[in-house]
């Protein structure tokens, strides 16, 4: 197993030994924001997503069981879904 390049990839590998490939943005970045939101529908998470996005343009890694729903609700928010 290769050395992960960032914390979120390391966390994904630690949680799933087979590895979880995260869909990172194509643009270069030097940090990311990680938050957990499992069990919450997209409309409930709107204040969280908007607040985090207002303070940072870094990729927003969301640990959630509703990744497709969140990506559909916030297509331009730069979300990286951790299933």
HTML snippet that shows the backbone in 3Dmol.js (N, CA, C, O; Angstrom):
<script src="https://3Dmol.org/build/3Dmol-min.js"></script>
<div id="view" style="width:600px;height:400px;position:relative"></div>
<script>
const pdb = `
ATOM      1  N   UNK A   1       0.852  -1.170   0.000  1.00  0.00           N
ATOM      2  CA  UNK A   1       0.000   0.000   0.000  1.00  0.00           C
ATOM      3  C   UNK A   1       0.896   1.230   0.000  1.00  0.00           C
ATOM      4  O   UNK A   1       1.843   1.321   0.780  1.00  0.00           O
ATOM      5  N   UNK A   2       0.590   2.163  -0.874  1.00  0.00           N
ATOM      6  CA  UNK A   2       1.387   3.381  -0.959  1.00  0.00           C
ATOM      7  C   UNK A   2       1.033   4.332   0.179  1.00  0.00           C
ATOM      8  O   UNK A   2      -0.011   4.194   0.816  1.00  0.00           O
ATOM      9  N   UNK A   3       1.907   5.287   0.423  1.00  0.00           N
ATOM     10  CA  UNK A   3       1.669   6.281   1.461  1.00  0.00           C
ATOM     11  C   UNK A   3       0.620   7.279   0.984  1.00  0.00           C
ATOM     12  O   UNK A   3       0.775   7.855  -0.093  1.00  0.00           O
ATOM     13  N   UNK A   4      -0.439   7.497   1.752  1.00  0.00           N
ATOM     14  CA  UNK A   4      -1.466   8.479   1.358  1.00  0.00           C
ATOM     15  C   UNK A   4      -0.868   9.876   1.270  1.00  0.00           C
ATOM     16  O   UNK A   4       0.059  10.215   2.007  1.00  0.00           O
ATOM     17  N   UNK A   5      -1.404  10.675   0.369  1.00  0.00           N
ATOM     18  CA  UNK A   5      -0.871  12.017   0.163  1.00  0.00           C
ATOM     19  C   UNK A   5      -1.520  13.054   1.063  1.00  0.00           C
ATOM     20  O   UNK A   5      -1.017  14.174   1.157  1.00  0.00           O
ATOM     21  N   UNK A   6      -2.619  12.721   1.727  1.00  0.00           N
ATOM     22  CA  UNK A   6      -3.267  13.702   2.579  1.00  0.00           C
ATOM     23  C   UNK A   6      -4.092  13.001   3.647  1.00  0.00           C
ATOM     24  O   UNK A   6      -4.319  11.793   3.575  1.00  0.00           O
ATOM     25  N   UNK A   7      -4.533  13.755   4.625  1.00  0.00           N
ATOM     26  CA  UNK A   7      -5.253  13.180   5.759  1.00  0.00           C
ATOM     27  C   UNK A   7      -6.540  12.472   5.361  1.00  0.00           C
ATOM     28  O   UNK A   7      -6.828  11.383   5.858  1.00  0.00           O
ATOM     29  N   UNK A   8      -7.316  13.080   4.470  1.00  0.00           N
ATOM     30  CA  UNK A   8      -8.596  12.476   4.097  1.00  0.00           C
ATOM     31  C   UNK A   8      -8.386  11.129   3.418  1.00  0.00           C
ATOM     32  O   UNK A   8      -9.139  10.189   3.670  1.00  0.00           O
ATOM     33  N   UNK A   9      -7.370  11.022   2.558  1.00  0.00           N
ATOM     34  CA  UNK A   9      -7.093   9.733   1.937  1.00  0.00           C
ATOM     35  C   UNK A   9      -6.636   8.730   2.985  1.00  0.00           C
ATOM     36  O   UNK A   9      -7.023   7.563   2.934  1.00  0.00           O
ATOM     37  N   UNK A  10      -5.819   9.169   3.935  1.00  0.00           N
ATOM     38  CA  UNK A  10      -5.382   8.275   5.001  1.00  0.00           C
ATOM     39  C   UNK A  10      -6.582   7.767   5.796  1.00  0.00           C
ATOM     40  O   UNK A  10      -6.669   6.578   6.104  1.00  0.00           O
ATOM     41  N   UNK A  11      -7.511   8.675   6.131  1.00  0.00           N
ATOM     42  CA  UNK A  11      -8.695   8.284   6.888  1.00  0.00           C
ATOM     43  C   UNK A  11      -9.523   7.279   6.097  1.00  0.00           C
ATOM     44  O   UNK A  11     -10.041   6.316   6.662  1.00  0.00           O
ATOM     45  N   UNK A  12      -9.648   7.500   4.800  1.00  0.00           N
ATOM     46  CA  UNK A  12     -10.411   6.577   3.964  1.00  0.00           C
ATOM     47  C   UNK A  12      -9.759   5.197   3.954  1.00  0.00           C
ATOM     48  O   UNK A  12     -10.447   4.180   4.044  1.00  0.00           O
ATOM     49  N   UNK A  13      -8.450   5.164   3.845  1.00  0.00           N
ATOM     50  CA  UNK A  13      -7.746   3.880   3.836  1.00  0.00           C
ATOM     51  C   UNK A  13      -7.841   3.191   5.191  1.00  0.00           C
ATOM     52  O   UNK A  13      -7.963   1.968   5.262  1.00  0.00           O
ATOM     53  N   UNK A  14      -7.784   3.971   6.261  1.00  0.00           N
ATOM     54  CA  UNK A  14      -7.878   3.382   7.599  1.00  0.00           C
ATOM     55  C   UNK A  14      -9.258   2.797   7.850  1.00  0.00           C
ATOM     56  O   UNK A  14      -9.383   1.762   8.503  1.00  0.00           O
ATOM     57  N   UNK A  15     -10.289   3.448   7.341  1.00  0.00           N
ATOM     58  CA  UNK A  15     -11.660   2.984   7.559  1.00  0.00           C
ATOM     59  C   UNK A  15     -12.025   1.830   6.642  1.00  0.00           C
ATOM     60  O   UNK A  15     -12.855   0.997   7.008  1.00  0.00           O
ATOM     61  N   UNK A  16     -11.437   1.760   5.480  1.00  0.00           N
ATOM     62  CA  UNK A  16     -11.747   0.712   4.508  1.00  0.00           C
ATOM     63  C   UNK A  16     -10.431   0.188   3.948  1.00  0.00           C
ATOM     64  O   UNK A  16      -9.869   0.788   3.032  1.00  0.00           O
ATOM     65  N   UNK A  17      -9.931  -0.923   4.487  1.00  0.00           N
ATOM     66  CA  UNK A  17      -8.619  -1.421   4.069  1.00  0.00           C
ATOM     67  C   UNK A  17      -8.466  -1.606   2.560  1.00  0.00           C
ATOM     68  O   UNK A  17      -7.354  -1.523   2.039  1.00  0.00           O
ATOM     69  N   UNK A  18      -9.565  -1.853   1.856  1.00  0.00           N
ATOM     70  CA  UNK A  18      -9.462  -1.979   0.403  1.00  0.00           C
ATOM     71  C   UNK A  18      -9.297  -0.616  -0.250  1.00  0.00           C
ATOM     72  O   UNK A  18      -8.956  -0.525  -1.429  1.00  0.00           O
ATOM     73  N   UNK A  19      -9.537   0.441   0.511  1.00  0.00           N
ATOM     74  CA  UNK A  19      -9.350   1.802   0.011  1.00  0.00           C
ATOM     75  C   UNK A  19     -10.625   2.407  -0.524  1.00  0.00           C
ATOM     76  O   UNK A  19     -11.427   1.732  -1.170  1.00  0.00           O
ATOM     77  N   UNK A  20     -10.805   3.664  -0.255  1.00  0.00           N
ATOM     78  CA  UNK A  20     -11.930   4.441  -0.780  1.00  0.00           C
ATOM     79  C   UNK A  20     -11.307   5.543  -1.613  1.00  0.00           C
ATOM     80  O   UNK A  20     -10.565   6.373  -1.088  1.00  0.00           O
ATOM     81  N   UNK A  21     -11.595   5.563  -2.889  1.00  0.00           N
ATOM     82  CA  UNK A  21     -11.047   6.600  -3.749  1.00  0.00           C
ATOM     83  C   UNK A  21     -11.951   7.823  -3.675  1.00  0.00           C
ATOM     84  O   UNK A  21     -13.123   7.764  -4.047  1.00  0.00           O
ATOM     85  N   UNK A  22     -11.403   8.919  -3.198  1.00  0.00           N
ATOM     86  CA  UNK A  22     -12.167  10.149  -3.096  1.00  0.00           C
ATOM     87  C   UNK A  22     -12.059  10.926  -4.398  1.00  0.00           C
ATOM     88  O   UNK A  22     -11.018  10.908  -5.056  1.00  0.00           O
ATOM     89  N   UNK A  23     -13.124  11.602  -4.765  1.00  0.00           N
ATOM     90  CA  UNK A  23     -13.204  12.355  -6.009  1.00  0.00           C
ATOM     91  C   UNK A  23     -12.752  13.793  -5.753  1.00  0.00           C
ATOM     92  O   UNK A  23     -13.575  14.676  -5.510  1.00  0.00           O
ATOM     93  N   UNK A  24     -11.424  14.023  -5.811  1.00  0.00           N
ATOM     94  CA  UNK A  24     -10.854  15.331  -5.519  1.00  0.00           C
ATOM     95  C   UNK A  24     -11.030  16.267  -6.702  1.00  0.00           C
ATOM     96  O   UNK A  24     -11.088  15.819  -7.847  1.00  0.00           O
ATOM     97  N   UNK A  25     -11.117  17.575  -6.433  1.00  0.00           N
ATOM     98  CA  UNK A  25     -11.198  18.550  -7.533  1.00  0.00           C
ATOM     99  C   UNK A  25      -9.901  18.547  -8.339  1.00  0.00           C
ATOM    100  O   UNK A  25      -8.839  18.193  -7.829  1.00  0.00           O
ATOM    101  N   UNK A  26     -10.004  18.944  -9.591  1.00  0.00           N
ATOM    102  CA  UNK A  26      -8.835  18.950 -10.479  1.00  0.00           C
ATOM    103  C   UNK A  26      -7.852  20.066 -10.126  1.00  0.00           C
ATOM    104  O   UNK A  26      -6.656  19.930 -10.385  1.00  0.00           O
ATOM    105  N   UNK A  27      -8.325  21.152  -9.548  1.00  0.00           N
ATOM    106  CA  UNK A  27      -7.457  22.281  -9.205  1.00  0.00           C
ATOM    107  C   UNK A  27      -6.563  21.925  -8.015  1.00  0.00           C
ATOM    108  O   UNK A  27      -6.984  21.183  -7.129  1.00  0.00           O
ATOM    109  N   UNK A  28      -5.340  22.445  -7.988  1.00  0.00           N
ATOM    110  CA  UNK A  28      -4.452  22.178  -6.849  1.00  0.00           C
ATOM    111  C   UNK A  28      -4.984  22.821  -5.569  1.00  0.00           C
ATOM    112  O   UNK A  28      -5.630  23.868  -5.616  1.00  0.00           O
ATOM    113  N   UNK A  29      -4.710  22.193  -4.434  1.00  0.00           N
ATOM    114  CA  UNK A  29      -5.103  22.739  -3.142  1.00  0.00           C
ATOM    115  C   UNK A  29      -4.105  22.288  -2.097  1.00  0.00           C
ATOM    116  O   UNK A  29      -3.437  21.268  -2.268  1.00  0.00           O
ATOM    117  N   UNK A  30      -4.000  23.049  -1.005  1.00  0.00           N
ATOM    118  CA  UNK A  30      -3.028  22.727   0.038  1.00  0.00           C
ATOM    119  C   UNK A  30      -3.677  22.334   1.354  1.00  0.00           C
ATOM    120  O   UNK A  30      -2.978  21.937   2.287  1.00  0.00           O
ATOM    121  N   UNK A  31      -5.000  22.435   1.449  1.00  0.00           N
ATOM    122  CA  UNK A  31      -5.682  22.012   2.669  1.00  0.00           C
ATOM    123  C   UNK A  31      -7.108  21.610   2.308  1.00  0.00           C
ATOM    124  O   UNK A  31      -7.574  21.834   1.191  1.00  0.00           O
ATOM    125  N   UNK A  32      -7.779  21.017   3.276  1.00  0.00           N
ATOM    126  CA  UNK A  32      -9.178  20.648   3.067  1.00  0.00           C
ATOM    127  C   UNK A  32      -9.921  20.772   4.391  1.00  0.00           C
ATOM    128  O   UNK A  32      -9.307  20.806   5.458  1.00  0.00           O
ATOM    129  N   UNK A  33     -11.234  20.839   4.315  1.00  0.00           N
ATOM    130  CA  UNK A  33     -12.099  20.904   5.487  1.00  0.00           C
ATOM    131  C   UNK A  33     -12.806  19.559   5.586  1.00  0.00           C
ATOM    132  O   UNK A  33     -13.335  19.063   4.591  1.00  0.00           O
ATOM    133  N   UNK A  34     -12.821  18.962   6.782  1.00  0.00           N
ATOM    134  CA  UNK A  34     -13.459  17.664   6.971  1.00  0.00           C
ATOM    135  C   UNK A  34     -14.573  17.825   7.996  1.00  0.00           C
ATOM    136  O   UNK A  34     -14.360  18.386   9.070  1.00  0.00           O
ATOM    137  N   UNK A  35     -15.766  17.330   7.660  1.00  0.00           N
ATOM    138  CA  UNK A  35     -16.891  17.376   8.584  1.00  0.00           C
ATOM    139  C   UNK A  35     -17.715  16.095   8.452  1.00  0.00           C
ATOM    140  O   UNK A  35     -17.726  15.461   7.397  1.00  0.00           O
ATOM    141  N   UNK A  36     -18.390  15.730   9.510  1.00  0.00           N
ATOM    142  CA  UNK A  36     -19.267  14.552   9.483  1.00  0.00           C
ATOM    143  C   UNK A  36     -20.719  15.008   9.468  1.00  0.00           C
ATOM    144  O   UNK A  36     -21.106  15.911  10.209  1.00  0.00           O
ATOM    145  N   UNK A  37     -21.518  14.372   8.617  1.00  0.00           N
ATOM    146  CA  UNK A  37     -22.931  14.748   8.506  1.00  0.00           C
ATOM    147  C   UNK A  37     -23.778  13.525   8.169  1.00  0.00           C
ATOM    148  O   UNK A  37     -24.735  13.620   7.400  1.00  0.00           O
ATOM    149  N   UNK A  38     -23.434  12.401   8.733  1.00  0.00           N
ATOM    150  CA  UNK A  38     -24.166  11.168   8.438  1.00  0.00           C
ATOM    151  C   UNK A  38     -25.567  11.222   9.028  1.00  0.00           C
ATOM    152  O   UNK A  38     -25.759  11.598  10.184  1.00  0.00           O
ATOM    153  N   UNK A  39     -26.545  10.838   8.207  1.00  0.00           N
ATOM    154  CA  UNK A  39     -27.922  10.758   8.664  1.00  0.00           C
ATOM    155  C   UNK A  39     -28.751  11.994   8.410  1.00  0.00           C
ATOM    156  O   UNK A  39     -29.959  11.984   8.646  1.00  0.00           O
ATOM    157  N   UNK A  40     -28.128  13.071   7.932  1.00  0.00           N
ATOM    158  CA  UNK A  40     -28.862  14.312   7.720  1.00  0.00           C
ATOM    159  C   UNK A  40     -29.192  14.509   6.241  1.00  0.00           C
ATOM    160  O   UNK A  40     -28.330  14.301   5.387  1.00  0.00           O
ATOM    161  N   UNK A  41     -30.420  14.906   5.925  1.00  0.00           N
ATOM    162  CA  UNK A  41     -30.766  15.198   4.528  1.00  0.00           C
ATOM    163  C   UNK A  41     -30.106  16.500   4.066  1.00  0.00           C
ATOM    164  O   UNK A  41     -29.692  17.326   4.880  1.00  0.00           O
ATOM    165  N   UNK A  42     -30.020  16.661   2.764  1.00  0.00           N
ATOM    166  CA  UNK A  42     -29.320  17.810   2.179  1.00  0.00           C
ATOM    167  C   UNK A  42     -29.871  19.150   2.654  1.00  0.00           C
ATOM    168  O   UNK A  42     -29.095  20.068   2.923  1.00  0.00           O
ATOM    169  N   UNK A  43     -31.189  19.284   2.763  1.00  0.00           N
ATOM    170  CA  UNK A  43     -31.754  20.586   3.146  1.00  0.00           C
ATOM    171  C   UNK A  43     -31.371  20.990   4.568  1.00  0.00           C
ATOM    172  O   UNK A  43     -31.263  22.180   4.861  1.00  0.00           O
ATOM    173  N   UNK A  44     -31.165  20.022   5.448  1.00  0.00           N
ATOM    174  CA  UNK A  44     -30.751  20.320   6.821  1.00  0.00           C
ATOM    175  C   UNK A  44     -29.292  20.785   6.848  1.00  0.00           C
ATOM    176  O   UNK A  44     -28.897  21.557   7.722  1.00  0.00           O
ATOM    177  N   UNK A  45     -28.503  20.312   5.892  1.00  0.00           N
ATOM    178  CA  UNK A  45     -27.083  20.637   5.870  1.00  0.00           C
ATOM    179  C   UNK A  45     -26.755  21.938   5.141  1.00  0.00           C
ATOM    180  O   UNK A  45     -25.594  22.346   5.092  1.00  0.00           O
ATOM    181  N   UNK A  46     -27.761  22.585   4.580  1.00  0.00           N
ATOM    182  CA  UNK A  46     -27.513  23.818   3.829  1.00  0.00           C
ATOM    183  C   UNK A  46     -26.746  24.858   4.640  1.00  0.00           C
ATOM    184  O   UNK A  46     -25.767  25.398   4.126  1.00  0.00           O
ATOM    185  N   UNK A  47     -27.139  25.177   5.898  1.00  0.00           N
ATOM    186  CA  UNK A  47     -26.370  26.166   6.680  1.00  0.00           C
ATOM    187  C   UNK A  47     -24.919  25.747   6.900  1.00  0.00           C
ATOM    188  O   UNK A  47     -24.021  26.589   6.866  1.00  0.00           O
ATOM    189  N   UNK A  48     -24.683  24.463   7.123  1.00  0.00           N
ATOM    190  CA  UNK A  48     -23.321  23.977   7.333  1.00  0.00           C
ATOM    191  C   UNK A  48     -22.488  24.164   6.067  1.00  0.00           C
ATOM    192  O   UNK A  48     -21.393  24.726   6.116  1.00  0.00           O
ATOM    193  N   UNK A  49     -23.004  23.697   4.947  1.00  0.00           N
ATOM    194  CA  UNK A  49     -22.270  23.794   3.686  1.00  0.00           C
ATOM    195  C   UNK A  49     -22.004  25.254   3.324  1.00  0.00           C
ATOM    196  O   UNK A  49     -20.880  25.610   2.970  1.00  0.00           O
ATOM    197  N   UNK A  50     -23.023  26.092   3.410  1.00  0.00           N
ATOM    198  CA  UNK A  50     -22.853  27.506   3.057  1.00  0.00           C
ATOM    199  C   UNK A  50     -21.885  28.216   3.999  1.00  0.00           C
ATOM    200  O   UNK A  50     -21.089  29.046   3.562  1.00  0.00           O
ATOM    201  N   UNK A  51     -21.951  27.893   5.286  1.00  0.00           N
ATOM    202  CA  UNK A  51     -21.058  28.508   6.265  1.00  0.00           C
ATOM    203  C   UNK A  51     -19.606  28.117   6.017  1.00  0.00           C
ATOM    204  O   UNK A  51     -18.721  28.973   6.006  1.00  0.00           O
ATOM    205  N   UNK A  52     -19.364  26.835   5.821  1.00  0.00           N
ATOM    206  CA  UNK A  52     -17.995  26.387   5.565  1.00  0.00           C
ATOM    207  C   UNK A  52     -17.475  26.965   4.251  1.00  0.00           C
ATOM    208  O   UNK A  52     -16.317  27.372   4.160  1.00  0.00           O
ATOM    209  N   UNK A  53     -18.321  26.999   3.252  1.00  0.00           N
ATOM    210  CA  UNK A  53     -17.911  27.525   1.952  1.00  0.00           C
ATOM    211  C   UNK A  53     -17.651  29.031   2.023  1.00  0.00           C
ATOM    212  O   UNK A  53     -16.802  29.538   1.291  1.00  0.00           O
ATOM    213  N   UNK A  54     -18.354  29.745   2.879  1.00  0.00           N
ATOM    214  CA  UNK A  54     -18.151  31.186   3.019  1.00  0.00           C
ATOM    215  C   UNK A  54     -16.779  31.518   3.600  1.00  0.00           C
ATOM    216  O   UNK A  54     -16.254  32.608   3.368  1.00  0.00           O
ATOM    217  N   UNK A  55     -16.196  30.588   4.353  1.00  0.00           N
ATOM    218  CA  UNK A  55     -14.929  30.841   5.026  1.00  0.00           C
ATOM    219  C   UNK A  55     -13.734  30.159   4.394  1.00  0.00           C
ATOM    220  O   UNK A  55     -12.594  30.430   4.770  1.00  0.00           O
ATOM    221  N   UNK A  56     -13.980  29.279   3.438  1.00  0.00           N
ATOM    222  CA  UNK A  56     -12.868  28.547   2.835  1.00  0.00           C
ATOM    223  C   UNK A  56     -13.252  28.057   1.447  1.00  0.00           C
ATOM    224  O   UNK A  56     -14.385  27.633   1.216  1.00  0.00           O
ATOM    225  N   UNK A  57     -12.299  28.123   0.528  1.00  0.00           N
ATOM    226  CA  UNK A  57     -12.545  27.562  -0.798  1.00  0.00           C
ATOM    227  C   UNK A  57     -11.853  26.211  -0.965  1.00  0.00           C
ATOM    228  O   UNK A  57     -11.796  25.666  -2.068  1.00  0.00           O
ATOM    229  N   UNK A  58     -11.325  25.674   0.145  1.00  0.00           N
ATOM    230  CA  UNK A  58     -10.688  24.356   0.115  1.00  0.00           C
ATOM    231  C   UNK A  58     -11.742  23.275  -0.125  1.00  0.00           C
ATOM    232  O   UNK A  58     -12.922  23.485   0.157  1.00  0.00           O
ATOM    233  N   UNK A  59     -11.323  22.126  -0.643  1.00  0.00           N
ATOM    234  CA  UNK A  59     -12.282  21.031  -0.790  1.00  0.00           C
ATOM    235  C   UNK A  59     -12.950  20.721   0.545  1.00  0.00           C
ATOM    236  O   UNK A  59     -12.294  20.710   1.587  1.00  0.00           O
ATOM    237  N   UNK A  60     -14.240  20.473   0.509  1.00  0.00           N
ATOM    238  CA  UNK A  60     -15.025  20.176   1.702  1.00  0.00           C
ATOM    239  C   UNK A  60     -15.335  18.687   1.713  1.00  0.00           C
ATOM    240  O   UNK A  60     -16.184  18.219   0.955  1.00  0.00           O
ATOM    241  N   UNK A  61     -14.643  17.942   2.577  1.00  0.00           N
ATOM    242  CA  UNK A  61     -14.844  16.502   2.694  1.00  0.00           C
ATOM    243  C   UNK A  61     -15.985  16.269   3.671  1.00  0.00           C
ATOM    244  O   UNK A  61     -15.897  16.661   4.834  1.00  0.00           O
ATOM    245  N   UNK A  62     -17.051  15.635   3.208  1.00  0.00           N
ATOM    246  CA  UNK A  62     -18.214  15.373   4.040  1.00  0.00           C
ATOM    247  C   UNK A  62     -18.342  13.868   4.242  1.00  0.00           C
ATOM    248  O   UNK A  62     -18.508  13.112   3.285  1.00  0.00           O
ATOM    249  N   UNK A  63     -18.263  13.446   5.501  1.00  0.00           N
ATOM    250  CA  UNK A  63     -18.476  12.041   5.840  1.00  0.00           C
ATOM    251  C   UNK A  63     -19.982  11.868   5.949  1.00  0.00           C
ATOM    252  O   UNK A  63     -20.613  12.425   6.848  1.00  0.00           O
ATOM    253  N   UNK A  64     -20.562  11.091   5.026  1.00  0.00           N
ATOM    254  CA  UNK A  64     -22.017  11.005   4.963  1.00  0.00           C
ATOM    255  C   UNK A  64     -22.483   9.716   4.309  1.00  0.00           C
ATOM    256  O   UNK A  64     -21.745   9.068   3.568  1.00  0.00           O
ATOM    257  N   UNK A  65     -23.714   9.368   4.601  1.00  0.00           N
ATOM    258  CA  UNK A  65     -24.344   8.232   3.931  1.00  0.00           C
ATOM    259  C   UNK A  65     -25.289   8.723   2.836  1.00  0.00           C
ATOM    260  O   UNK A  65     -26.022   7.927   2.251  1.00  0.00           O
ATOM    261  N   UNK A  66     -25.278  10.023   2.556  1.00  0.00           N
ATOM    262  CA  UNK A  66     -26.161  10.617   1.548  1.00  0.00           C
ATOM    263  C   UNK A  66     -25.363  11.435   0.533  1.00  0.00           C
ATOM    264  O   UNK A  66     -25.748  12.547   0.171  1.00  0.00           O
ATOM    265  N   UNK A  67     -24.269  10.878   0.093  1.00  0.00           N
ATOM    266  CA  UNK A  67     -23.373  11.591  -0.805  1.00  0.00           C
ATOM    267  C   UNK A  67     -24.010  12.031  -2.108  1.00  0.00           C
ATOM    268  O   UNK A  67     -23.836  13.175  -2.527  1.00  0.00           O
ATOM    269  N   UNK A  68     -24.756  11.128  -2.762  1.00  0.00           N
ATOM    270  CA  UNK A  68     -25.381  11.488  -4.036  1.00  0.00           C
ATOM    271  C   UNK A  68     -26.378  12.622  -3.849  1.00  0.00           C
ATOM    272  O   UNK A  68     -26.462  13.528  -4.678  1.00  0.00           O
ATOM    273  N   UNK A  69     -27.127  12.567  -2.763  1.00  0.00           N
ATOM    274  CA  UNK A  69     -28.112  13.612  -2.455  1.00  0.00           C
ATOM    275  C   UNK A  69     -27.428  14.958  -2.236  1.00  0.00           C
ATOM    276  O   UNK A  69     -27.894  15.984  -2.732  1.00  0.00           O
ATOM    277  N   UNK A  70     -26.320  14.952  -1.491  1.00  0.00           N
ATOM    278  CA  UNK A  70     -25.594  16.197  -1.223  1.00  0.00           C
ATOM    279  C   UNK A  70     -24.962  16.761  -2.485  1.00  0.00           C
ATOM    280  O   UNK A  70     -25.041  17.964  -2.735  1.00  0.00           O
ATOM    281  N   UNK A  71     -24.334  15.903  -3.284  1.00  0.00           N
ATOM    282  CA  UNK A  71     -23.714  16.386  -4.524  1.00  0.00           C
ATOM    283  C   UNK A  71     -24.755  16.971  -5.465  1.00  0.00           C
ATOM    284  O   UNK A  71     -24.488  17.960  -6.149  1.00  0.00           O
ATOM    285  N   UNK A  72     -25.953  16.363  -5.508  1.00  0.00           N
ATOM    286  CA  UNK A  72     -27.024  16.881  -6.368  1.00  0.00           C
ATOM    287  C   UNK A  72     -27.540  18.220  -5.849  1.00  0.00           C
ATOM    288  O   UNK A  72     -27.845  19.113  -6.640  1.00  0.00           O
ATOM    289  N   UNK A  73     -27.642  18.369  -4.522  1.00  0.00           N
ATOM    290  CA  UNK A  73     -28.168  19.601  -3.935  1.00  0.00           C
ATOM    291  C   UNK A  73     -27.165  20.751  -4.010  1.00  0.00           C
ATOM    292  O   UNK A  73     -27.564  21.911  -4.111  1.00  0.00           O
ATOM    293  N   UNK A  74     -25.875  20.445  -3.961  1.00  0.00           N
ATOM    294  CA  UNK A  74     -24.827  21.471  -3.941  1.00  0.00           C
ATOM    295  C   UNK A  74     -23.761  21.158  -4.988  1.00  0.00           C
ATOM    296  O   UNK A  74     -22.616  20.884  -4.627  1.00  0.00           O
ATOM    297  N   UNK A  75     -24.109  21.192  -6.274  1.00  0.00           N
ATOM    298  CA  UNK A  75     -23.163  20.778  -7.312  1.00  0.00           C
ATOM    299  C   UNK A  75     -21.922  21.674  -7.425  1.00  0.00           C
ATOM    300  O   UNK A  75     -20.881  21.228  -7.908  1.00  0.00           O
ATOM    301  N   UNK A  76     -22.024  22.911  -6.990  1.00  0.00           N
ATOM    302  CA  UNK A  76     -20.898  23.844  -7.116  1.00  0.00           C
ATOM    303  C   UNK A  76     -20.190  24.120  -5.795  1.00  0.00           C
ATOM    304  O   UNK A  76     -19.408  25.067  -5.702  1.00  0.00           O
ATOM    305  N   UNK A  77     -20.453  23.308  -4.772  1.00  0.00           N
ATOM    306  CA  UNK A  77     -19.894  23.563  -3.444  1.00  0.00           C
ATOM    307  C   UNK A  77     -18.523  22.936  -3.222  1.00  0.00           C
ATOM    308  O   UNK A  77     -17.932  23.122  -2.159  1.00  0.00           O
ATOM    309  N   UNK A  78     -18.008  22.202  -4.193  1.00  0.00           N
ATOM    310  CA  UNK A  78     -16.687  21.587  -4.028  1.00  0.00           C
ATOM    311  C   UNK A  78     -16.686  20.483  -2.996  1.00  0.00           C
ATOM    312  O   UNK A  78     -15.715  20.338  -2.255  1.00  0.00           O
ATOM    313  N   UNK A  79     -17.755  19.696  -2.928  1.00  0.00           N
ATOM    314  CA  UNK A  79     -17.848  18.614  -1.951  1.00  0.00           C
ATOM    315  C   UNK A  79     -17.061  17.404  -2.399  1.00  0.00           C
ATOM    316  O   UNK A  79     -17.084  17.029  -3.572  1.00  0.00           O
ATOM    317  N   UNK A  80     -16.360  16.795  -1.452  1.00  0.00           N
ATOM    318  CA  UNK A  80     -15.691  15.510  -1.653  1.00  0.00           C
ATOM    319  C   UNK A  80     -16.387  14.569  -0.688  1.00  0.00           C
ATOM    320  O   UNK A  80     -16.300  14.756   0.526  1.00  0.00           O
ATOM    321  N   UNK A  81     -17.068  13.573  -1.199  1.00  0.00           N
ATOM    322  CA  UNK A  81     -17.873  12.704  -0.354  1.00  0.00           C
ATOM    323  C   UNK A  81     -17.062  11.519   0.152  1.00  0.00           C
ATOM    324  O   UNK A  81     -16.428  10.806  -0.626  1.00  0.00           O
ATOM    325  N   UNK A  82     -17.091  11.320   1.451  1.00  0.00           N
ATOM    326  CA  UNK A  82     -16.481  10.160   2.112  1.00  0.00           C
ATOM    327  C   UNK A  82     -17.637   9.267   2.528  1.00  0.00           C
ATOM    328  O   UNK A  82     -18.366   9.592   3.466  1.00  0.00           O
ATOM    329  N   UNK A  83     -17.814   8.140   1.837  1.00  0.00           N
ATOM    330  CA  UNK A  83     -18.994   7.279   2.148  1.00  0.00           C
ATOM    331  C   UNK A  83     -18.855   6.540   3.472  1.00  0.00           C
ATOM    332  O   UNK A  83     -19.753   5.793   3.859  1.00  0.00           O
TER     333      UNK A  83
END
`;
const viewer = $3Dmol.createViewer("view");
viewer.addModel(pdb, "pdb");
viewer.setStyle({}, {cartoon: {color: "spectrum"}});
viewer.zoomTo();
viewer.render();
</script>
